[in-house]
Amino acid sequence: DAGITQSPRYKITETGRQVTLMCHQTWSHSYMFWYRQDLGHGLRLIYYSAAADITDKGEVPDGYVVSRSKTENFPLTLESATRSQTSVYFCASRDPGLAGGPRLFGPGTRLTVL
Amino acid sequence: AQSVTQLDSHVSVSEGTPVLLRCNYSSSYSPSLFWYVQHPNKGLQLLLKYTSAATLVKGINGFEAEFKKSETSFHLTKPSAHMSDAAEYFCVVTLPYNTDKLIFGTGTRLQVFP
């Protein structure tokens, strides 16, 4: 089915471990985004990408790394997880012809760092 | 600086009664504004958007919002609430120099009682 998928949907890890959250979209949208959602903060942009091999920092990029070797995939890596990175992570994409930001969100990954 | 304030963290209504979710924004430029809805354990879905065309914007599921520049408001309304409207609602504004960077409000949780 077309859409955005995220994996895993739930993840528990320990402080200091490396974790990669996967995002895959089937629309061939050039723009993709990673957000984290925390109580009292709404959604905050971590990184975004305008096309393959083009990425840029958002509001809260520290502690995260992204790559975009293929248009359809946009993995997010926590190189050394910390408790403050416990959150729900959403991937999103948009068609470049639709101005004004992301349109389509994935179902989210709930990450717990112990 | 751009910002958005959702004036109520929780709103409770009875089924069949009107819904009003309030949002004020701060922007040095003509903003683009959105409302998104998030059902439990789901991703965000775009309800409607304002991009400097008509000030009364109609969205999905019977929702609409009115852009009032003089009041810097973009309140979301629905004439008659349905049980399925129970969700979290986010008001969002874009940055004028980068419409891919969305600023999210902290959300309003709508409860609908039978």
Interface residues (C-beta under 8 A of the other chain):
Chain A: I4 Y31 F33 G40 H41 G42 L43 R44 L45 Y48 A50 G58 E59 F90 A92 R94 A99 G100 G101 P102 R103 F105 G106 P107 G108
Chain B: S32 F34 N41 K42 G43 L44 Q45 L46 K49 T51 F90 V92 T94 T99 D100 K101 L102 F104 G105 T106 G107
